[in-house]
Amino acid sequence: MRSFMRSAGTKTWCFIPSIHASNYRKAFPPSPAKSDPMDARILVELLQKHQDKLSAWQPESAQMRAFRQWVESRRMLVGEKVRLTNRMSAA
C-alpha cells in the first residue's frame, strides 16, 4: 500500500510516539543525550528500519471531531458546575 501511494506521489504520514523514539535512543548508544539533530537521525532510522511496524496516520472523521468537541464542552460545563457549587458552599 505504501509503495503504491509513493509511486502515485502521495505522502504517507506516520505517528511515532515520543516514548518510542526516547526508548530507541536509550537502547542504542553512543549518546543517550537528547538533541534535535540526534532526534532527527533516530526518527529517520526508525522509519527506515521499522516502517512495517508503524501505522499510517489517518485524519479523524467529521463525526469523531464533533464528538471530541462535545466531550470538551461537557468537561467545561462540569467544571463550571463544580466551581459554582463550591462558591455556594463557601457562602
Secondary structure, 3 states (H helix, E strand, C coil): CHHHHHHCCCCCCECCCHHHHHHHHHHCCCCCCCCHHHHHHHHHHHHHHHHHHCCECCCCCHHHHHHHHHHHHHHHHHHHHHHHHHHHHHC
